[in-house]
Amino acid sequence: MLPFGISYFVARTGMQPAKSEQQIQKRRPKRLRLNGSLLAICVFLVACSEHKELKPANNPLVGTWQLVRATTIAKGDTAVVDQTRKQSFIKIINDTHFAFLQHDLQKGKDSAVFVAGGGRYSLRNDKYTEQLDYCSAREWEGNSFSFTVTIKGDTLIQQGQEQVEQAGVNRIIIEKYVRVK
Protein backbone atom coordinates (compact mmCIF):
# COMPACT_ATOMS: atom_id res chain seq x y z
CA MET A 1 0.00 0.00 0.00
CA LEU A 2 1.37 3.38 -1.02
CA PRO A 3 1.24 6.40 1.28
CA PHE A 4 -1.64 8.81 0.58
CA GLY A 5 0.45 11.43 -1.25
CA ILE A 6 2.03 8.88 -3.57
CA SER A 7 -1.22 7.00 -4.28
CA TYR A 8 -2.94 10.30 -5.11
CA PHE A 9 0.01 11.13 -7.46
CA VAL A 10 -0.24 7.72 -9.20
CA ALA A 11 -4.04 7.99 -9.56
CA ARG A 12 -3.87 11.53 -10.90
CA THR A 13 -0.94 11.15 -13.34
CA GLY A 14 -0.87 7.43 -14.11
CA MET A 15 2.93 7.50 -13.53
CA GLN A 16 4.68 5.07 -11.22
CA PRO A 17 6.70 6.62 -8.40
CA ALA A 18 10.48 6.22 -8.31
CA LYS A 19 11.62 2.95 -6.81
CA SER A 20 11.86 2.99 -3.06
CA GLU A 21 15.24 2.73 -1.35
CA GLN A 22 14.23 -0.77 -0.23
CA GLN A 23 13.69 -1.89 -3.80
CA ILE A 24 17.05 -0.41 -4.80
CA GLN A 25 18.76 -2.18 -1.87
CA LYS A 26 17.25 -5.52 -2.93
CA ARG A 27 19.05 -5.25 -6.28
CA ARG A 28 22.45 -4.28 -4.87
CA PRO A 29 23.24 -7.56 -3.13
CA LYS A 30 22.99 -9.36 -6.48
CA ARG A 31 25.69 -7.10 -7.87
CA LEU A 32 27.76 -7.54 -4.76
CA ARG A 33 27.39 -11.31 -5.04
CA LEU A 34 28.53 -11.13 -8.63
CA ASN A 35 31.52 -8.92 -7.72
CA GLY A 36 32.31 -11.23 -4.80
CA SER A 37 32.17 -14.24 -7.11
CA LEU A 38 34.52 -12.57 -9.58
CA LEU A 39 36.90 -11.74 -6.74
CA ALA A 40 36.82 -15.34 -5.50
CA ILE A 41 37.54 -16.63 -9.01
CA CYS A 42 40.49 -14.22 -9.37
CA VAL A 43 41.92 -15.28 -5.99
CA PHE A 44 41.53 -18.94 -6.98
CA LEU A 45 43.32 -18.40 -10.30
CA VAL A 46 46.19 -16.56 -8.62
CA ALA A 47 46.46 -19.28 -5.96
CA CYS A 48 46.59 -21.98 -8.62
CA SER A 49 49.16 -20.19 -10.75
CA GLU A 50 52.63 -21.69 -10.96
CA HIS A 51 54.86 -20.77 -8.03
CA LYS A 52 58.53 -20.41 -8.83
CA GLU A 53 60.58 -21.74 -5.98
CA LEU A 54 63.78 -19.88 -5.18
CA LYS A 55 66.59 -22.27 -5.87
CA PRO A 56 70.06 -22.11 -4.36
CA ALA A 57 71.50 -22.41 -7.87
CA ASN A 58 70.37 -18.83 -8.57
CA ASN A 59 71.93 -17.54 -5.36
CA PRO A 60 74.28 -19.98 -3.64
CA LEU A 61 73.68 -18.36 -0.24
CA VAL A 62 69.96 -19.14 -0.19
CA GLY A 63 69.25 -21.82 2.39
CA THR A 64 69.78 -22.72 6.02
CA TRP A 65 73.32 -22.89 7.36
CA GLN A 66 74.59 -24.45 10.61
CA LEU A 67 77.62 -22.78 12.21
CA VAL A 68 80.18 -25.47 13.08
CA ARG A 69 83.29 -23.43 13.92
CA ALA A 70 83.90 -19.80 14.81
CA THR A 71 87.31 -18.17 14.95
CA THR A 72 87.55 -14.75 16.60
CA ILE A 73 90.62 -12.52 16.49
CA ALA A 74 90.50 -9.55 18.88
CA LYS A 75 93.39 -7.50 20.28
CA GLY A 76 95.89 -10.05 18.96
CA ASP A 77 94.22 -13.02 20.66
CA THR A 78 92.67 -15.84 18.65
CA ALA A 79 89.86 -18.01 19.95
CA VAL A 80 88.42 -20.99 18.09
CA VAL A 81 85.06 -22.36 19.25
CA ASP A 82 83.43 -25.61 18.20
CA GLN A 83 79.83 -24.47 17.76
CA THR A 84 78.39 -27.98 17.88
CA ARG A 85 79.02 -28.81 21.56
CA LYS A 86 77.26 -26.41 23.92
CA GLN A 87 75.43 -24.13 21.51
CA SER A 88 73.57 -24.27 18.22
CA PHE A 89 73.66 -21.41 15.72
CA ILE A 90 71.84 -21.34 12.38
CA LYS A 91 71.63 -18.68 9.70
CA ILE A 92 68.70 -18.65 7.28
CA ILE A 93 69.14 -16.73 4.03
CA ASN A 94 66.58 -16.00 1.31
CA ASP A 95 66.98 -13.76 -1.76
CA THR A 96 66.78 -10.50 0.22
CA HIS A 97 67.05 -11.15 3.96
CA PHE A 98 68.96 -13.18 6.52
CA ALA A 99 68.14 -14.26 10.05
CA PHE A 100 70.15 -16.03 12.72
CA LEU A 101 69.23 -17.93 15.85
CA GLN A 102 71.55 -19.14 18.60
CA HIS A 103 70.74 -21.01 21.76
CA ASP A 104 72.38 -23.30 24.29
CA LEU A 105 71.97 -27.05 23.96
CA GLN A 106 71.66 -27.69 27.73
CA LYS A 107 68.21 -26.02 27.77
CA GLY A 108 69.45 -23.36 30.19
CA LYS A 109 70.79 -25.81 32.79
CA ASP A 110 74.33 -24.39 32.99
CA SER A 111 73.88 -21.04 31.22
CA ALA A 112 70.88 -19.95 29.22
CA VAL A 113 71.76 -18.43 25.85
CA PHE A 114 69.39 -17.12 23.22
CA VAL A 115 70.41 -14.64 20.53
CA ALA A 116 68.43 -13.75 17.42
CA GLY A 117 68.72 -11.17 14.71
CA GLY A 118 68.27 -10.45 11.06
CA GLY A 119 67.83 -7.93 8.34
CA ARG A 120 68.63 -7.20 4.73
CA TYR A 121 71.79 -8.18 2.90
CA SER A 122 73.56 -7.62 -0.39
CA LEU A 123 75.84 -9.94 -2.33
CA ARG A 124 78.22 -8.75 -5.04
CA ASN A 125 80.59 -11.45 -6.24
CA ASP A 126 82.16 -12.68 -2.96
CA LYS A 127 81.30 -9.53 -0.94
CA TYR A 128 78.43 -10.21 1.43
CA THR A 129 77.14 -7.29 3.51
CA GLU A 130 74.57 -7.67 6.26
CA GLN A 131 72.43 -4.78 7.50
CA LEU A 132 71.41 -5.86 10.99
CA ASP A 133 67.91 -4.41 11.37
CA TYR A 134 66.80 -6.60 14.29
CA CYS A 135 68.80 -8.11 17.13
CA SER A 136 68.13 -9.35 20.64
CA ALA A 137 71.33 -7.47 21.61
CA ARG A 138 69.84 -4.08 20.76
CA GLU A 139 73.16 -2.18 20.62
CA TRP A 140 74.03 -4.24 17.51
CA GLU A 141 70.96 -3.03 15.56
CA GLY A 142 71.50 -0.57 12.74
CA ASN A 143 75.04 -1.72 11.99
CA SER A 144 76.39 -3.08 8.70
CA PHE A 145 78.90 -5.90 8.54
CA SER A 146 80.89 -6.73 5.40
CA PHE A 147 82.32 -10.17 4.80
CA THR A 148 84.07 -12.17 2.14
CA VAL A 149 82.26 -15.45 1.48
CA THR A 150 83.50 -18.64 -0.12
CA ILE A 151 81.27 -21.61 -0.89
CA LYS A 152 82.70 -25.05 -1.63
CA GLY A 153 80.07 -27.73 -1.95
CA ASP A 154 77.90 -27.52 1.18
CA THR A 155 80.42 -25.45 3.14
CA LEU A 156 80.27 -21.68 3.55
CA ILE A 157 83.21 -19.72 4.93
CA GLN A 158 82.42 -16.16 5.99
CA GLN A 159 85.12 -13.81 7.21
CA GLY A 160 85.25 -10.13 7.98
CA GLN A 161 85.25 -7.52 10.67
CA GLU A 162 82.60 -6.95 13.31
CA GLN A 163 82.78 -3.51 14.80
CA VAL A 164 80.09 -2.27 17.18
CA GLU A 165 81.25 0.78 19.07
CA GLN A 166 78.29 0.77 21.51
CA ALA A 167 79.13 -2.81 22.55
CA GLY A 168 82.91 -2.32 22.61
CA VAL A 169 83.35 -4.92 19.87
CA ASN A 170 86.11 -4.71 17.26
CA ARG A 171 87.19 -8.09 15.98
CA ILE A 172 87.79 -10.23 12.94
CA ILE A 173 85.67 -13.34 12.60
CA ILE A 174 86.00 -16.42 10.44
CA GLU A 175 82.93 -18.65 10.50
CA LYS A 176 82.49 -22.07 8.94
CA TYR A 177 78.93 -23.16 8.14
CA VAL A 178 77.51 -26.33 6.60
CA ARG A 179 74.27 -26.38 4.63
CA VAL A 180 71.34 -27.92 6.51
CA LYS A 181 69.51 -30.41 4.31
Phi, psi and chi 1 to 4 in degrees:
 res  aa     phi    psi   chi1   chi2   chi3   chi4
   1 MET       -  131.4  175.7  168.3 -156.4      -
   2 LEU   -87.6  146.3  -64.7  172.0      -      -
   3 PRO   -58.4  156.9  -17.8   24.7      -      -
   4 PHE   -52.6  -47.6  172.3   73.0      -      -
   5 GLY   -61.4  -40.4      -      -      -      -
   6 ILE   -74.0  -42.4  -65.2  174.5      -      -
   7 SER   -64.6  -36.8   60.0      -      -      -
   8 TYR   -62.4  -41.8  176.5   76.5      -      -
   9 PHE   -63.1  -44.7  174.3   78.7      -      -
  10 VAL   -64.1  -46.1  170.1      -      -      -
  11 ALA   -62.9  -39.6      -      -      -      -
  12 ARG   -76.0  -40.0 -178.2  123.2  166.4  106.1
  13 THR  -104.0  -22.8   63.1      -      -      -
  14 GLY    79.0    2.3      -      -      -      -
  15 MET   -92.3  145.9  -64.3  175.5   60.1      -
  16 GLN   -83.5  141.5  -69.8  -65.9  -38.6      -
  17 PRO   -69.0  162.6   25.7  -32.3      -      -
  18 ALA   -60.6  151.8      -      -      -      -
  19 LYS   -61.8  142.7  -67.3 -175.6 -179.8  175.6
  20 SER   -71.7  162.3   69.9      -      -      -
  21 GLU   -60.7  -34.3 -174.4   60.6   30.7      -
  22 GLN   -63.1  -42.9 -103.5 -175.8  -14.6      -
  23 GLN   -65.6  -37.9  -69.7  171.0  -34.8      -
  24 ILE   -65.5  -43.3  -67.0  170.6      -      -
  25 GLN   -62.1  -34.7  -71.6  -63.8  -28.1      -
  26 LYS   -63.3  -29.4  -75.2 -178.7 -176.2  176.2
  27 ARG   -81.4  -32.1  -64.3 -179.3   95.3 -160.0
  28 ARG   -60.5  -45.5  -76.0 -171.5 -175.2  155.8
  29 PRO   -56.1  -30.8  -26.7   34.6      -      -
  30 LYS   -63.0  -43.3  -71.1  180.0 -173.7  174.8
  31 ARG   -65.6  -40.8  -82.2 -170.2 -115.0  148.2
  32 LEU   -64.3  -39.1  -71.0  175.5      -      -
  33 ARG   -62.5  -40.3  -84.5 -175.2  -99.4  150.3
  34 LEU   -65.0  -46.5  179.1   60.1      -      -
  35 ASN   -63.4  -39.8  -71.2  -18.3      -      -
  36 GLY   -63.6  -38.9      -      -      -      -
  37 SER   -65.5  -42.1  -63.0      -      -      -
  38 LEU   -63.0  -41.0  -72.4  174.9      -      -
  39 LEU   -62.5  -44.8  177.6   62.1      -      -
  40 ALA   -61.2  -41.0      -      -      -      -
  41 ILE   -64.1  -43.4  -70.1  169.0      -      -
  42 CYS   -61.9  -44.4  -70.4      -      -      -
  43 VAL   -61.2  -42.6  168.8      -      -      -
  44 PHE   -61.0  -44.8  176.2   76.6      -      -
  45 LEU   -64.5  -40.6  -69.5  174.3      -      -
  46 VAL   -65.5  -42.3  168.9      -      -      -
  47 ALA   -63.8  -33.4      -      -      -      -
  48 CYS   -87.1   -6.7  -68.6      -      -      -
  49 SER   -67.1  160.2   66.0      -      -      -
  50 GLU   -67.7  127.9 -178.5 -179.9  -31.8      -
  51 HIS   -95.8  132.1  -69.3  -78.1      -      -
  52 LYS   -97.7  114.3  -67.0 -175.7  179.9  178.2
  53 GLU   -76.7  137.6 -172.9  176.5  -35.9      -
  54 LEU   -71.2  127.7  -60.6  174.1      -      -
  55 LYS  -112.2  140.4  -62.4 -165.1  175.9  170.9
  56 PRO   -56.8  -22.6  -24.3   31.8      -      -
  57 ALA   -63.2  -32.1      -      -      -      -
  58 ASN   -73.4  -37.3  -60.4  -20.1      -      -
  59 ASN  -140.5  107.4  177.6  -11.5      -      -
  60 PRO   -63.3  -15.9   21.0  -29.7      -      -
  61 LEU   -79.3  -22.7  -71.4  178.9      -      -
  62 VAL   -61.5  126.2  170.9      -      -      -
  63 GLY   146.4 -169.1      -      -      -      -
  64 THR  -112.5  132.2  -57.9      -      -      -
  65 TRP  -123.7  135.6  -60.2   88.9      -      -
  66 GLN  -103.6  123.8  175.9   81.1   42.2      -
  67 LEU   -74.3  125.4 -178.0   62.8      -      -
  68 VAL  -110.8  -27.4  -67.4      -      -      -
  69 ARG  -149.7  136.7 -173.1  176.9   67.5 -130.0
  70 ALA  -127.8  125.5      -      -      -      -
  71 THR  -110.3  129.4  -56.9      -      -      -
  72 THR  -122.7  130.8  -54.8      -      -      -
  73 ILE  -120.0  112.9  -56.0  166.5      -      -
  74 ALA  -138.6  129.5      -      -      -      -
  75 LYS    52.3   39.4  -61.8  178.9 -176.6  174.1
  76 GLY    83.1   -8.4      -      -      -      -
  77 ASP   -97.4  140.1  -68.9  -29.9      -      -
  78 THR  -115.2  130.7  -58.5      -      -      -
  79 ALA  -125.5  133.0      -      -      -      -
  80 VAL  -117.3  126.4  178.8      -      -      -
  81 VAL  -121.6  128.3  177.0      -      -      -
  82 ASP   -78.0  113.4  177.8  -13.5      -      -
  83 GLN   -86.0   12.2  -70.2  -71.9  -30.6      -
  84 THR  -106.0   -4.4   61.0      -      -      -
  85 ARG   -90.2  -65.2  -70.9 -166.9  174.7  163.9
  86 LYS  -103.3  -15.4  -66.6 -174.0  176.4 -173.3
  87 GLN  -137.2  158.2  -64.5 -177.9   15.8      -
  88 SER  -124.6  135.6  178.0      -      -      -
  89 PHE  -137.6  122.6 -176.8  104.6      -      -
  90 ILE  -123.7  151.7   61.5  168.7      -      -
  91 LYS  -124.7  129.7 -174.8  177.2  -78.9 -165.3
  92 ILE  -113.8  126.3  -57.3  164.9      -      -
  93 ILE  -126.5  129.4  -58.1  173.5      -      -
  94 ASN  -113.1 -163.4   67.3   23.5      -      -
  95 ASP   -67.7  -21.7  -85.1  -11.8      -      -
  96 THR  -129.0  -21.8   59.1      -      -      -
  97 HIS  -132.4  160.7  -71.0   76.5      -      -
  98 PHE  -130.5  158.2   73.6   96.0      -      -
  99 ALA  -147.6  148.4      -      -      -      -
 100 PHE  -133.5  150.6   60.3   83.3      -      -
 101 LEU  -137.3  134.1  -57.5  162.9      -      -
 102 GLN  -136.3  135.9  176.8 -177.7   11.6      -
 103 HIS  -152.6  161.4   70.4  102.4      -      -
 104 ASP   -76.0  154.4   62.8  -76.7      -      -
 105 LEU   -94.1   -6.4  -64.5  174.5      -      -
 106 GLN   -92.9   10.6  -83.7   65.5   37.5      -
 107 LYS    54.3   38.9  -60.4 -173.4 -178.6 -159.6
 108 GLY    80.8    7.0      -      -      -      -
 109 LYS   -69.5  -40.7  -69.7  179.1 -177.3  166.8
 110 ASP  -102.5  -38.7   57.3   -3.8      -      -
 111 SER  -162.2  119.5   62.4      -      -      -
 112 ALA   -77.2  128.5      -      -      -      -
 113 VAL  -131.2  129.7  172.7      -      -      -
 114 PHE  -149.2  121.9 -180.0   78.4      -      -
 115 VAL  -133.5  137.0 -179.3      -      -      -
 116 ALA  -144.7  150.7      -      -      -      -
 117 GLY  -169.9  174.9      -      -      -      -
 118 GLY   174.1  177.8      -      -      -      -
 119 GLY   165.6 -157.8      -      -      -      -
 120 ARG   -88.7  162.5  -61.3  161.6  -78.6  133.2
 121 TYR  -147.6  164.2   78.0   90.3      -      -
 122 SER  -131.2  151.8   63.7      -      -      -
 123 LEU  -136.3  120.3  176.9   64.5      -      -
 124 ARG  -131.1  109.3  -73.8 -177.9  179.5   75.1
 125 ASN    57.6 -116.7  -61.3  -41.3      -      -
 126 ASP  -103.2   10.7   65.1  -15.1      -      -
 127 LYS   -95.4  113.0  -59.6  -60.2  179.2 -145.2
 128 TYR  -112.7  121.4  170.2   69.1      -      -
 129 THR  -122.7  123.5  -57.1      -      -      -
 130 GLU   -99.5  135.7  -63.8  177.3  -19.0      -
 131 GLN  -107.5  105.7  175.1   61.4   42.1      -
 132 LEU   -80.5   98.6 -167.9   56.5      -      -
 133 ASP   -87.2  -28.3  -63.4  -38.7      -      -
 134 TYR  -133.5  138.0  -52.0   95.6      -      -
 135 CYS  -161.3  140.3 -168.8      -      -      -
 136 SER   -67.5  -24.7   56.1      -      -      -
 137 ALA   -93.4   91.6      -      -      -      -
 138 ARG   -58.7  -27.9  -59.4  -57.0  -73.6  -91.7
 139 GLU   -67.5  -14.0   65.1  -87.8   13.3      -
 140 TRP   -84.1  -20.5  -74.5   67.8      -      -
 141 GLU   -61.3  146.6  -73.9 -177.1   -3.4      -
 142 GLY    83.8    2.1      -      -      -      -
 143 ASN   -99.0  151.6  -72.2  -70.7      -      -
 144 SER  -109.0  143.5  -70.4      -      -      -
 145 PHE  -132.0  124.9  -56.7   95.7      -      -
 146 SER  -106.2  135.9  -67.0      -      -      -
 147 PHE  -135.3  158.7  -56.5  100.0      -      -
 148 THR  -101.3  131.5  -58.8      -      -      -
 149 VAL  -118.2  144.9  -69.2      -      -      -
 150 THR  -133.6  131.0  -52.7      -      -      -
 151 ILE  -120.2  124.9  -62.4  176.0      -      -
 152 LYS  -128.5  108.9  -68.3 -179.1 -177.3  171.3
 153 GLY    63.8 -122.5      -      -      -      -
 154 ASP  -101.6   23.3  -75.5  -21.8      -      -
 155 THR  -117.1  132.2  -58.5      -      -      -
 156 LEU  -117.5  126.0  165.4   67.3      -      -
 157 ILE  -110.9  126.4  -54.8  -68.4      -      -
 158 GLN  -123.8  125.9  171.8 -179.0  -46.0      -
 159 GLN  -141.1  144.0   72.8  179.7   69.4      -
 160 GLY   174.3 -167.4      -      -      -      -
 161 GLN  -107.8  134.9 -175.2  172.0    5.3      -
 162 GLU  -108.8  120.9  -71.8 -177.5  -31.9      -
 163 GLN  -134.6  115.1 -173.0  170.2    3.0      -
 164 VAL  -131.9   98.3 -178.5      -      -      -
 165 GLU   -56.8  -44.7 -154.6  171.1  -58.5      -
 166 GLN   -61.8  -26.8  -58.1   90.8  -41.4      -
 167 ALA  -101.0    0.3      -      -      -      -
 168 GLY    67.4   31.4      -      -      -      -
 169 VAL  -107.1  127.8  173.2      -      -      -
 170 ASN  -151.4   98.9 -173.2    1.7      -      -
 171 ARG  -151.6  162.1   61.6 -169.9  177.1 -159.8
 172 ILE  -103.2  136.7  -65.8  173.1      -      -
 173 ILE  -123.8  146.8   62.8  165.1      -      -
 174 ILE  -131.0  116.4  -55.7  165.0      -      -
 175 GLU  -119.1  136.6  -64.1  175.2  -28.6      -
 176 LYS  -112.5  123.2  179.4 -179.6  179.6 -178.9
 177 TYR  -117.8  153.2  -65.8   87.0      -      -
 178 VAL  -122.2  144.4  -66.5      -      -      -
 179 ARG   -68.9  132.6 -172.7  179.9  -64.0  -81.7
 180 VAL   -86.3  128.7  175.8      -      -      -
 181 LYS  -107.2      -  -65.0  180.0 -179.0 -178.1
